[in-house]
Amino acid sequence: MDGTLSLQPLDASFYKQPTLSLAKSLLGCLLIHETTEGTTSGFIVETEAYMGPEDRAAHSFNNRRTKRTEVMFGAPGNVYTYVMHTHCLVNIVSGPVDKPEAVLIRAIEPFSGINLIQERRKHALPKNWTNGPGKLTKALAITMNAYGHDITSSPLYISKGFTPTSISSGPRIGIDNSGKAKDYPWRFWITDHPYVSK
């Protein structure tokens, strides 16, 4: 990728597409975070869709409404962050208001602010900087403070990137206790991409 990308936030209408479509459409897009230390970014190469009340793997299964899941009941395009095993994970709320769905960003390919990413991930090999949902948030310094942020505005936003030539799908990861939902092919990734998590 060259450095001539238009780093304009995607319009709010982009996030109004159905959740499974959004999970695929996000592949190749550029996730950007501006901080006082500098700006870092990476191309999204892997996502997982969580389909709300009917999806046993979703935090909002059965319309579970808690302080943690509250943002998922709001407008698509808001950020849903949560902590799992001490790692902050970043999701984009999808689905209409009161239909709490979301897309987890699972992996990115580093693009800009490489020195800063390296500094934040100093004990990891380059290929392991951002190939997992907890790794990419550390690399881009995304924290729980992003909860409820509108992804169409600075300092955390998504812009156009590139169009993948091939997208693969399969079961989501780490949801073994979710019955049949563990087999739903709702994980999407750019085929054969080196930064995909598994």
N, C-alpha and C positions, 0 to 999 in steps of 0.2 A: 504494500500500500504506500502511495506517496503522501506527502503532507498537504495536499490541496483539497482535502475534504471540507465541505461546508459544515462548520460546527454549529449548526442551528438546531435548537431543540425540536424534536418531532412534535407535530401539532396534537392537541388533545384528542382529536378525532381518531388518530392512529390507535389509541388505547380502547376504543369503543368496539373493536371487532371481537368476535367470539373468542373465548379464552384459548381454545386449542389452536385457532388461527394465529392469535397473538403470539403464542409460545413459539411458533415457527417463524412468524414475521420478524421477531426480535433477533433471530440469528443473522449475524453479519452486521447488525447495528453497533454503533459505538457508544459505550457507557463512559461518561466523563464526570470526574469529580474535581472541583476547584477547591483548594484549601490554602491557608496562609503559607504553607510550605511550597506550594506550587500545584500545577494541574497534572493529573494522571488520567489515563484512559485506556480502554481495551475493547476489542471487538468481541461481542457476545458469540460464543461458539456452542453453548449448551444451555438448555432451559428445561424446566419441568412445569407442567400445568397441574393445578389443583382446583378441582371442579366444585368446591363448595359443599352445600348441605348433603348432597348425594354421594360424596366422595369420602370414604372412611379414612383416607390418608390426609385429608385436609383438616387444618385446625378448626375450621368452621363447620365441620361435619355436624349434621342435625341442627343447623343454625345456631351452633354454640357461640354465644355472644359474651365475650369477656373483655376486660381492659386490654388484653393482648390483641384480640381479634377485631376490636371495634373498628379499626380503620378499613378492614375488609368489607364492611357493610356500606362504605361510602363510595365516592365516585371512582371510576376506573382512572388509572394514571397516578394514583397516590402510591407512596412507598410504604411497604409493610416490612419492617425489620423485626427480627426476633433473635434470641440467643439460644443456641443449641450446643451443648457440650462446651461451653465458654466461647464459642465462635458466633459472631454476628452474621446472620444471613439476610440477604436483600431480595425482596420480592416486589413485583409490580401488581397492584390491585387491578383486577379485571372484572368483567361481568357488570351488569347494571347495578344501580344503587339497590341495596338490600338483597343482592344475590352475591354473597361473599366468596368470590373466586380470586385466584392470584396465580402469577407465574414466578417461579423461583429462578433466579439467574444462577446457574451452576458453575459456569466456567467462562473465562474470557482470554483472548490473546492480547498480551500487552502491546500498546501502540505508542502512547506518548508519556513523557515523564519517566522514562526507563530508569534513570539514575535514582529517582525517588522510590520507584517500585523496588529496585534492588536494595536500597537502604532499609526499606520497611520489611523486606523478606530476606535479610542478609544471610540467614543460616540455611536457606533453601537453594537448590539448583535452579537455574533459570527456567527449566521446563516445569518446575513445580511452583513457580511464583503464583500462578493464578488458575491452576487446573483443579479447582474445587470451590464450593460456595463460601467456605470460611477463609480460604486463601485469598480469593479475589477482593473480599472486603478489607482484609489487612493491607493488601497491596495498594488499594485505592483509598484507604483510611475512611471507609464507610462504617459508621457506628450507629448505635441505637438512636442517636440524635436525629437521624434521617427519618424516623418514624413519622408518617403522616405528611411528609414533604411532597409537593406537586412535582412530578418527574419532568414536567414541561418547562421547568424554570431552574436557573442557577441556584446553588452551586453544584447540584447533582442532577444530571439530565442525560438524555439519550438522543443521538443524532443519527442521520443516515450514515451507512457505511458501505458495505458491498453486498451483492446478492450471491448467496451460496450456490454452487453448481449442483450440489447433492445434499439432501437432508435425510438422516436416518432417525428411526424412532424405536423405542423399546420400553421396558418397565422402568419405573422410577426406582431410586436408590434409597435404602435405609428406612423402608416403611413396612418391614416384614410382618408387623402385627396388625395389618389393616385388611385382613381377609382377602376377598377377591380383588380389591383395589390394588393390591401389591403387583398384580399382573397387568394392569391397564397400561397400554403402550403410550404413556403420556410424557415420556422424556424424549426430547428432540435434540439432535446435535448435528453439526456440520460433519459429514461423512469423512472419516479418516483424519480429522484435524488433530494435530499433536497436543493441543491444550485441552482436549476433552478429558473429563475427570476419570473415567474408568475405561 
